[in-house]
Amino acid sequence: MLDGGLLLSRRNELAAIQNRNSGLHEEKANNHYRPHREPTQHNNKSSLSQRFRFQLQALAVSMEGLSLSAVIITLNEEANLPRTLASVAWADEIVVLDSGSTDRTREIAESFKAKFFCESWKGFAAQKNSALQKASGDWILSLDADEEVEPALADEIRQTLAGNPSATGFWIPRKNFFLNRWIRHGGFYPDPKLRLFRRGAGTFEDRLVHEDLRVQGSTAKLRNHLLHHAYPTLDSYLEHMNRYSSLGAQMVTARNGLVGFSFLDIVIRPQLTFFYNYFLRAGFLDGREGLLLHLYHAGYVSWKYAKAWERNQSNKTKTA
């Protein structure tokens, strides 16, 4: 907050300037500021405006900013973590909640002075909510271990928090990379994520996968980007989709109960998904990478419903 005495002092100085000739020096203010002599050839009104802007800037520098905690959950993320942590090294606090890594994740986190915690895996939403509770900053920036804050976003966040925003949370657009190519079409951009929010005002909803943050209060949007380095190789994509399709199948059975073998869901729905994203949403503009991504995403849809049917069959066998 601004110091009331300092602000009053600055206003008194401006009043004194108006009553003096432009060739006189201002008296020393607060023992550490002496303005230059007013140029006599400049318009006095313009000079006053310039001085006032300068003094407001000086006051802004003296303001105490809101603190920020960057919060990340990890499991064997030595390949991604250095890039992610380097992008938020400017944060007041970094919190890493690990679930039993066997690689160099802990060593890397501690090299960035992160507060490192380890807990057994509870699911994506529960794990992230547990990590949020360990943060102490006024605001929280929640990241995945394969995400990066681009420099322009870092500057925008700092400027936003310096203004003590009235919003409770901020949506951040995200660039998704597949085989190291930014996927701009087919529904993958701008992919806004609610990730910056006041501590205590947000929690992740309890879902098995694709958990979303919910905040209490108003939200606004930032312009700059998170960079999502999710799938640098085909192996990594297929591994993720295999795991996510299993979790998605659990959600389908939990929502719909008994699930039969559906030709529509296992065969037709994936084809319609590909046609919609690749053609109608211009996924073809992303080249070879776009073609592969949408083909395999359609496969994920088929796997999800096939696995839901498989789970139903297994449950029938157990209860027989």
C-alpha positions as CSV (number, residue, x, y, z in Angstrom):
1,M,0.0,0.0,0.0
2,L,1.1,3.6,-0.5
3,D,2.5,5.4,2.6
4,G,0.1,8.2,3.4
5,G,2.8,10.6,4.6
6,L,4.8,10.1,1.5
7,L,1.9,10.7,-0.8
8,L,1.0,13.9,1.1
9,S,4.6,15.0,0.9
10,R,4.6,14.5,-2.9
11,R,1.3,16.5,-3.3
12,N,2.8,19.4,-1.2
13,E,5.9,19.4,-3.5
14,L,3.7,19.7,-6.5
15,A,1.8,22.7,-5.0
16,A,5.1,24.3,-4.3
17,I,6.3,23.8,-7.8
18,Q,3.2,25.7,-9.2
19,N,4.1,28.7,-7.0
20,R,7.7,29.0,-8.0
21,N,9.5,30.2,-11.0
22,S,10.7,27.5,-13.4
23,G,14.4,28.5,-12.8
24,L,14.4,27.6,-9.1
25,H,15.4,24.2,-7.7
26,E,13.0,22.2,-5.5
27,E,13.9,21.7,-2.0
28,K,15.2,18.3,-1.0
29,A,12.4,15.8,-0.3
30,N,12.7,13.0,2.2
31,N,16.5,13.5,2.2
32,H,17.0,11.4,-1.0
33,Y,15.4,13.2,-3.9
34,R,16.4,16.4,-5.7
35,P,14.7,17.2,-9.0
36,H,16.6,18.9,-11.9
37,R,16.2,22.6,-12.7
38,E,13.1,23.2,-14.9
39,P,14.2,24.1,-18.5
40,T,13.0,27.7,-18.9
41,Q,12.2,27.2,-22.6
42,H,9.7,24.4,-21.8
43,N,6.0,25.1,-21.0
44,N,5.6,25.1,-17.3
45,K,2.4,23.0,-17.5
46,S,4.1,20.3,-19.5
47,S,7.0,20.2,-17.0
48,L,4.6,19.8,-14.1
49,S,3.0,16.9,-15.9
50,Q,6.3,15.2,-16.5
51,R,7.4,15.7,-12.8
52,F,4.0,14.3,-11.6
53,R,4.4,11.2,-13.8
54,F,8.0,10.7,-12.5
55,Q,6.8,11.0,-8.9
56,L,4.0,8.5,-9.4
57,Q,6.5,6.0,-10.9
58,A,8.7,6.5,-7.8
59,L,5.8,5.8,-5.5
60,A,4.9,2.7,-7.5
61,V,8.4,1.3,-7.1
62,S,8.1,1.7,-3.4
63,M,4.9,-0.3,-3.2
64,E,5.0,-3.8,-1.6
65,G,3.9,-6.3,-4.3
66,L,1.8,-9.4,-3.7
67,S,3.7,-12.6,-3.3
68,L,3.4,-15.6,-5.7
69,S,3.8,-19.3,-5.2
70,A,4.3,-21.6,-8.2
71,V,2.9,-25.0,-7.4
72,I,3.7,-28.3,-9.3
73,I,3.0,-32.0,-8.8
74,T,5.6,-34.5,-10.1
75,L,6.5,-38.1,-10.7
76,N,9.8,-38.9,-12.5
77,E,9.9,-35.5,-14.2
78,E,13.7,-35.0,-14.6
79,A,13.3,-34.4,-18.3
80,N,10.8,-31.6,-18.0
81,L,11.4,-30.1,-14.6
82,P,14.5,-28.0,-15.3
83,R,12.7,-26.1,-18.1
84,T,9.5,-25.6,-15.9
85,L,11.3,-24.4,-12.8
86,A,13.6,-22.1,-14.7
87,S,10.6,-20.4,-16.2
88,V,9.2,-19.6,-12.6
89,A,12.5,-19.0,-10.8
90,W,11.4,-15.4,-10.3
91,A,8.4,-16.5,-8.1
92,D,8.6,-15.8,-4.4
93,E,8.1,-19.5,-3.6
94,I,8.1,-22.8,-5.5
95,V,6.3,-25.8,-4.1
96,V,6.8,-29.3,-5.6
97,L,4.7,-32.2,-4.4
98,D,6.1,-35.5,-5.6
99,S,4.5,-39.0,-5.5
100,G,7.6,-41.2,-5.3
101,S,10.0,-40.3,-8.1
102,T,13.0,-42.6,-8.6
103,D,14.9,-40.3,-10.9
104,R,16.6,-36.9,-10.2
105,T,13.3,-35.0,-9.7
106,R,14.0,-34.1,-6.1
107,E,17.6,-33.1,-6.8
108,I,16.5,-30.8,-9.6
109,A,13.7,-29.3,-7.5
110,E,16.0,-28.5,-4.6
111,S,18.6,-27.0,-7.0
112,F,15.9,-24.3,-7.7
113,K,15.3,-23.8,-3.9
114,A,11.9,-25.4,-4.2
115,K,10.0,-26.6,-1.1
116,F,9.9,-30.3,-1.8
117,F,7.2,-32.6,-0.4
118,C,6.5,-36.3,-1.0
119,E,3.1,-38.0,-0.6
120,S,1.5,-41.1,-2.0
121,W,-0.6,-40.7,-5.1
122,K,-4.2,-39.8,-4.5
123,G,-5.4,-38.9,-8.0
124,F,-4.8,-35.8,-10.0
125,A,-7.3,-33.5,-8.3
126,A,-6.6,-34.6,-4.8
127,Q,-2.8,-34.4,-5.4
128,K,-3.0,-30.9,-6.8
129,N,-5.3,-29.7,-4.0
130,S,-2.8,-31.1,-1.4
131,A,-0.1,-29.1,-3.1
132,L,-2.1,-25.9,-3.0
133,Q,-2.4,-26.2,0.8
134,K,1.4,-26.2,1.1
135,A,1.7,-22.8,-0.6
136,S,2.1,-19.6,1.4
137,G,2.0,-16.9,-1.3
138,D,-0.9,-14.4,-1.7
139,W,-1.4,-15.8,-5.2
140,I,-0.9,-19.2,-6.7
141,L,0.3,-20.2,-10.2
142,S,-0.5,-23.9,-10.7
143,L,1.5,-25.7,-13.3
144,D,1.9,-29.1,-14.8
145,A,5.5,-30.4,-14.8
146,D,5.6,-30.3,-18.7
147,E,4.5,-26.7,-18.9
148,E,6.6,-23.6,-19.2
149,V,5.9,-19.9,-18.5
150,E,7.0,-17.8,-21.5
151,P,8.9,-14.7,-20.5
152,A,6.2,-12.4,-21.7
153,L,3.7,-14.2,-19.5
154,A,6.1,-13.9,-16.5
155,D,6.2,-10.1,-17.1
156,E,2.4,-9.9,-17.4
157,I,1.8,-11.8,-14.2
158,R,4.2,-9.6,-12.3
159,Q,2.6,-6.4,-13.6
160,T,-0.9,-7.8,-12.9
161,L,-0.1,-8.6,-9.3
162,A,1.6,-5.3,-8.8
163,G,-1.7,-3.7,-9.5
164,N,-3.5,-5.6,-6.8
165,P,-6.2,-6.9,-9.2
166,S,-9.8,-7.2,-8.1
167,A,-10.3,-10.5,-10.0
168,T,-10.0,-13.8,-8.1
169,G,-8.4,-15.7,-10.9
170,F,-7.0,-15.4,-14.4
171,W,-7.4,-17.6,-17.5
172,I,-4.1,-18.1,-19.4
173,P,-4.0,-19.2,-23.1
174,R,-1.9,-22.3,-23.7
175,K,0.2,-23.4,-26.7
176,N,0.2,-27.2,-27.0
177,F,3.2,-28.8,-28.7
178,F,3.0,-32.2,-30.5
179,L,6.3,-33.6,-31.9
180,N,7.8,-30.2,-31.1
181,R,5.2,-28.4,-33.3
182,W,2.8,-25.8,-32.0
183,I,-0.7,-27.1,-32.8
184,R,-2.7,-24.0,-33.7
185,H,-5.9,-25.5,-35.1
186,G,-8.3,-28.4,-34.6
187,G,-9.5,-27.1,-31.2
188,F,-6.1,-27.1,-29.6
189,Y,-5.6,-23.4,-29.4
190,P,-6.1,-21.1,-27.5
191,D,-6.9,-23.8,-24.9
192,P,-7.4,-21.3,-22.0
193,K,-6.6,-22.6,-18.5
194,L,-7.6,-21.1,-15.1
195,R,-4.2,-21.4,-13.3
196,L,-3.5,-18.0,-11.6
197,F,-5.7,-17.3,-8.6
198,R,-5.8,-16.0,-5.0
199,R,-4.6,-18.5,-2.4
200,G,-7.6,-20.1,-0.7
201,A,-10.1,-19.1,-3.4
202,G,-9.6,-22.1,-5.7
203,T,-9.7,-25.9,-5.7
204,F,-9.5,-28.6,-8.4
205,E,-12.7,-30.4,-9.0
206,D,-12.7,-34.1,-8.0
207,R,-12.3,-35.9,-11.4
208,L,-10.1,-38.8,-12.4
209,V,-8.6,-36.9,-15.4
210,H,-8.9,-33.5,-17.0
211,E,-9.5,-31.9,-13.7
212,D,-10.5,-28.3,-13.8
213,L,-9.9,-25.5,-11.3
214,R,-12.9,-23.8,-9.7
215,V,-12.5,-20.4,-8.0
216,Q,-14.9,-18.3,-5.8
217,G,-15.2,-14.9,-7.4
218,S,-14.7,-13.1,-10.7
219,T,-12.1,-14.1,-13.3
220,A,-10.3,-12.2,-16.1
221,K,-7.9,-13.1,-18.9
222,L,-4.2,-12.7,-19.5
223,R,-2.8,-12.3,-23.1
224,N,0.5,-14.2,-23.0
225,H,1.0,-18.0,-22.9
226,L,1.8,-21.1,-21.1
227,L,3.8,-23.5,-23.3
228,H,2.7,-27.1,-23.0
229,H,5.4,-29.6,-24.0
230,A,3.2,-32.6,-23.6
231,Y,4.0,-35.0,-26.4
232,P,7.6,-34.7,-27.8
233,T,7.5,-38.2,-29.1
234,L,4.8,-40.6,-30.4
235,D,5.7,-43.0,-27.6
236,S,4.9,-40.4,-25.0
237,Y,1.6,-39.5,-26.7
238,L,0.5,-43.2,-26.9
239,E,1.5,-43.8,-23.3
240,H,-0.5,-40.8,-22.1
241,M,-3.6,-41.7,-24.2
242,N,-3.5,-45.3,-22.9
243,R,-3.5,-44.1,-19.3
244,Y,-6.1,-41.4,-19.9
245,S,-8.4,-43.7,-21.9
246,S,-8.4,-46.0,-18.9
247,L,-9.3,-43.2,-16.5
248,G,-11.9,-41.9,-19.0
249,A,-13.4,-45.4,-19.1
250,Q,-13.8,-45.3,-15.3
251,M,-15.5,-42.0,-15.6
252,V,-17.9,-43.4,-18.3
253,T,-18.9,-46.4,-16.1
254,A,-19.2,-44.2,-13.0
255,R,-21.5,-41.8,-14.9
256,N,-23.5,-44.3,-17.0
257,G,-23.4,-47.5,-14.9
258,L,-23.6,-50.6,-17.0
259,V,-22.0,-50.0,-20.4
260,G,-22.6,-52.3,-23.4
261,F,-20.6,-52.7,-26.5
262,S,-21.6,-49.6,-28.5
263,F,-20.8,-49.6,-32.2
264,L,-21.7,-46.0,-32.2
265,D,-19.2,-45.0,-29.5
266,I,-16.4,-47.4,-30.4
267,V,-16.5,-47.0,-34.2
268,I,-18.6,-44.0,-35.4
269,R,-17.9,-41.5,-32.7
270,P,-14.1,-41.6,-33.2
271,Q,-14.6,-41.1,-37.0
272,L,-16.9,-38.1,-36.4
273,T,-14.4,-36.7,-33.9
274,F,-11.6,-36.9,-36.5
275,F,-13.8,-35.3,-39.2
276,Y,-14.9,-32.5,-37.0
277,N,-11.4,-31.6,-35.6
278,Y,-9.3,-32.2,-38.7
279,F,-11.6,-30.8,-41.4
280,L,-14.2,-28.5,-39.8
281,R,-11.8,-27.0,-37.3
282,A,-8.9,-26.9,-39.8
283,G,-6.6,-29.4,-38.1
284,F,-5.2,-30.1,-41.5
285,L,-3.4,-26.7,-41.4
286,D,-1.0,-28.2,-38.8
287,G,0.7,-30.4,-41.4
288,R,1.8,-34.0,-40.8
289,E,1.8,-33.5,-37.1
290,G,-1.8,-32.3,-37.2
291,L,-2.8,-35.4,-39.2
292,L,-1.1,-37.8,-36.7
293,L,-2.5,-36.0,-33.7
294,H,-6.1,-36.1,-34.8
295,L,-5.8,-39.7,-36.0
296,Y,-4.5,-40.9,-32.7
297,H,-6.9,-38.7,-30.7
298,A,-9.7,-40.4,-32.5
299,G,-8.1,-43.7,-31.4
300,Y,-8.2,-42.5,-27.8
301,V,-12.0,-42.0,-28.1
302,S,-12.4,-45.5,-29.3
303,W,-10.2,-47.0,-26.6
304,K,-12.1,-45.1,-23.9
305,Y,-15.5,-46.6,-24.8
306,A,-14.0,-50.1,-25.5
307,K,-12.3,-50.1,-22.1
308,A,-15.6,-49.0,-20.5
309,W,-17.3,-52.1,-22.1
310,E,-14.3,-54.2,-20.9
311,R,-14.7,-53.0,-17.3
312,N,-18.4,-53.8,-17.5
313,Q,-17.6,-57.4,-18.6
314,S,-15.0,-57.8,-15.8
315,N,-17.6,-56.6,-13.3
316,K,-20.1,-59.1,-14.6
317,T,-17.6,-61.9,-14.3
318,K,-16.8,-61.0,-10.7
319,T,-20.4,-60.9,-9.6
320,A,-21.4,-64.1,-11.4
